[in-house]
């Protein structure tokens, strides 16, 4: 009896360079795929069972028919949700998940797992879908099976990433393009040691607050407001005004950053990253003391041009823009000084911008 063929799919994590929480507000984002990711390897099963094994999370076995979100082993919902969206119900498969992308660190392990699953199942079924449709399918899985009303930034960046290129995504027009990243600049990722748990409600709360602000401003989305216009509307409730200010100014930072990247202006780009983090801290309140400390330490190091939280916030990681020649020393000092102040051994790494999912 022939064994079913084994197939493999891989998707990288991502860093958000600029464009914090703008994607679900019809805004614009700059991200980059990184050289860490997740691989799924497996094959079809004839017994109607989905068997998922993770080197870090454990194992799950469920019937493939009538898939429902799991309450206990919630990590598996990213895989099961994608299977449900692909209408793979009733078709069993075995899948082994491995990789070097840590969960809950703000590097979008969730989107990487969704995309690797989607590509894996499409390969098993010998089907093809347009890339943006795959990204949206994974987003729906996160909405329906995980309960996080995420935007499309993470999936798009992981899927469309190219080595040494930033990914620009316009959430309204769905334009995706890549922009060369200056060769003399490096990215340093530092984990805060505080895991994110977006489904706990803070992310969804920000989504409701920005939606409420747009409605009070009489626009379809905060994408349609300029900072000058917003400054004339101090009649908004103070909390909603601050939430709107973050999104409106963040969109403007992304548009400015494209010009700076194309001109090779690392110092200007870094200044925008610093401003973005300050807005996250004050206006959007999605930073944490640990993230603030990492950013503050990084900003004082030789060769560093800018630093900010990356991703949804509420824990996770920071991204630091640094002159390439200073990156090794900066990464080492950042880890040491953070440990001195907190006792947390932060994983700090110089990340290379990598190709997307395959």
Secondary structure, 3 states (H helix, E strand, C coil): CCCCCCEEEEEEEEEEEECCCCHHHCCEEEEEEEEEEEEEEEEEECCCEEEEEECCCEEEEEECCCCCCCCCCHHHHHHHHHHHHCCCCCCEEEEEEEECCCCCCCCCHHHHHHHHHHHHHHHHCCCCCCHHHHHHHHHHHHHHHHCCCCCCHHHHHHHHCECCEEEEEECCCCCEEEEECCCCEEEEEEECCCCCCHHHCHHHHHHHHHHHHHHHHCCCCHHHCCHHHHHCCCCCCHHHHHHHHHHHHHHHHHHHHHHHHHHCCHHHHHHHHHHHHHHHHHHHCCCCHHHHHHHHHHHCCCCEEEEEEECCCCCCEEEEEEEHHHHHHHHHHHHHHHHHHHCCCCCEEEECECCCCC
